């Protein structure tokens, strides 16, 4: 079987989730009767991923128990690896890097729900022979913003969604919002990053200098759940309606055999 690997980071404590975070790992927090990880795995399967690596830490047993009863199929491979409750992201990835099967793999956080054409990002990444492809998104800005058009003020908005920013101190500089999702070639895992205190801030600049880098923006749905406010706003959105129709895993018989069903 040809495997397409995704590493789902889900070992953190979810300290910004209040009392809910004390009871559950964030990836098992429910949204409309399903845990966040259910949406993530379903979305990845629909985009042809069939190998999932979960470096777990906080309340690892709960995640293991969930997967002992869900997503059981010979058509997908799930590796759940205990990496420690207080382990850095850098060290978590270092501990599981030998489990990566596919030449290119997806790295993503276990606290964002999405629905977009991830296959295209993966195809473009491989076609361009990139070392790393960053996936951008729209995100709400917590400040009030004054809108201009042709040098004239036209609006004032709060919590406006944006996908890029410019800097008054850096001429001709434009930065895009990073979704926490990136596609990488397996060779980047050969770098010595085990002791990096901040995986993204320390490793990504090195990869940008050493390898061909690419970027693409999500055209679709993406919602990160960082705190209770994010969870509440997600529950109110109509974007989750499409997920109710996705039934990729269905019990086949009493022997606990399952089959994949396409939408």
N, C-alpha and C positions, 0 to 999 in steps of 0.2 A: 504493500500500500504506500502511495506517495503522501507524505504528511506535510501539512502546512501549519507551522507552529505559531501560537500566540502565548506570550507570557503575561499573565494577569496579576498585577501587584495587589495583594489583598491581605497583607500581614499587619497593617497598622491598627492602632487602638481606636480611631474615630473619636478622639477626645472632644471634638466640637459638636458631637451629636447628643450631648447632655446625658440624661438618664438612659436613653435608648442605647447609647454607645457603651454604657456599662453592662448592658445585658447581652448585646449582640456585637459581632464583628460587623463593620459598616456594610460590607458586601452582602450580608444576609438581612439587612433592613428591608422590610416589605414596602412595595409601592403597588397599590391596587392588587393585593393578594399574592403578589410574587416578589421574591427577594431580588435585589439589584442584580446579583450574579445570574439569575435566570434570564434577564433581558440581555445581558452581555453575551452569555454563551449562545443564546438563540440568534442574536445578531451576527455573531462570528460564524456560526454554522451556515447561515444564509449567505455568507460571503466566502464560502468554501474552506474555512478553517476547520481542521479536524484533529488537531493536537493542542491541548491546553495544559500549560504549566502554571501551577498556583503555588508560589512561595508563601506559605502561611506562617503566622506567628500568633498574634493575639486571638484567644479562643479558637485555636486550630481544630480542636475536637468537634466543634459545632459545624465547621465547614466540611470536615471529613464525613460527619454524619449525614449532612445534606446530600453530598455526592454519592453516598452509599445507597441512596434511595432515588436519585434523580440522574438523568443523562447517562443511563447505562446502555451502551450499544457497542457492538464490535466495529462499527464504522467510525467511531471517534476514540481518541486516546486521551485520558486525563491523568496527569501526574501531579499529585498533591505532596509537596515537600515541606516538612517542618524546618523553618530557618531561624526560630527563636523569636521571643516576644519583643525584645528591645533591639533587634538587629537593624542596622541601617539598610536603606534600599540598595546601596552599592554592594554590600555584603550578601544580601538576599539573592541578587542577580548572580553574583560570583558563585554562590553555592549551588545554583541550579543550571549554570551555563552549559554543562556537559549533557544536559537533558535535551537541549535544543536539537531538533532533527533537520528541519528544512534549512536550505542555504540562506534564505532571507526569512526574517520573522517579525512579528508585530509585538511591540511592547506597549502596554496600556494599563491605566489605573483601574482598580476594581470598584470604582464608585461613580462611574458615568454611564448613562444610558444613551444609546445612539441608534440612528437609522439613516444610513447613507451608503453610497456605492463605494465600499472599501476595496472591492475587487479592482476598480480602476486605479486607485492609489498604488496598490500592490503591483499591478501590471506595469504602470509607468515607472515605478521604482526599479523593477527588474529590467525593463526595456532600456532605461537610461544608464543601467549599471551603477546606480548610486550606492554609496556606503551607508547613507542615512537619509530618510525622508521624514521631515517634520509635518505633522498634520495640524492645520490651524482651524480655528473656530470663532464663532461669535460668543461674546460673554457680556453680562450686564455690568455696567459701570455704576458703582455705588454713589458717585457724586452727581450733583446737578450739573447739567451742561447747557451752554448758550449756543444755539445753532445759528450759523451764518450762511448766507448765499449771496454771491456777488458783493461781498463786503458789507452786507446789510443783515442785521439781526432778524431772524425769521421765526425763532422758536426758543422755548426753554423746556427742558425735559429732565426727568429723574429716572435713574435705572435704565438708561438707554443701552441697547445692545450695540457693541462695537467689535470690529475685528482687527483694527490696526491703530497705531498711535505714532505721532511724530514727536521729535524732541527739539526744544528751543535751543539746546546747547550743542546739538549735532546737526550740522547742515546736510541737507539731502539724505537724511536718515529716516527710515520708516520701519517700524517693528510690528509684527503680527502676533496675535494671541495664540499661544500654544495650547492644544487640547489635552496634553498629557499622553498623546498617542504618537508613536513613531514606528517606522519600518526600518529595520537595520539588516545589513549583511552580517552573517555569522562571524566574519573575521574581526569585527569590532570587539568581540568578546575576548580576543587575545590580549587586549590592553590590560595593564595592571591598574585596576580600579577598586580593588577589594576594600581599601582603607579610605576611600574618598568619603568625606563627611557629607557632601551634597552631590549625589550622582549626576544630576542634570547640570549644575553650575560648573562642575569640575571636568566631567567627561565630554559633554557636548561640544564645548569650544575646541577641545583637542580633535574630536572627530571632524568638525567643520574644517579645520586646517589640514587634516591628513587625507580626507576622503572627499569624493564628489558628493555634495549635499543638495537636496531638493526640498521643495515646500509645496504644499497644496492645501487649499481651504475647503472645509466641509460644505457641501451644498445639500443640506438635509437637516436632520434633527440631531442635536447633541445637547445633553444637559448633565452637568457635574453636580454631585450631591456632596457638598463640603460641610454643610451644617443643617440645622433643622429648618431654617428659612428656605434653603434650596429644596429640601424634601417637600415642604408644604406647597411651594410654587409648582413643583413637578406634578404633584397630585391634582392640581387644578387645571393642568394643560390638557388639551384635546389630543396632543401628539401621541399619547399612550394608547389611544383607541386602536391603532393599527396593530399593536402588539398582541391584543387579545385574540386576534385571528391566527397568530403564528403558533402552530402546533407541530414542532419538529420531532418531539419524542412522544411516543404513545405506547402504552403497555400492550404487548402482543398476546401473552398467555400467562398462565399461573406460574410458569417457571421463571418469571422475571426477565424474560427476553424482550428486547425492545427493537423497534425499527424507526428509521428516520422517515419523516413525511415532509415533502416539500410543500410550500404554501400554494 
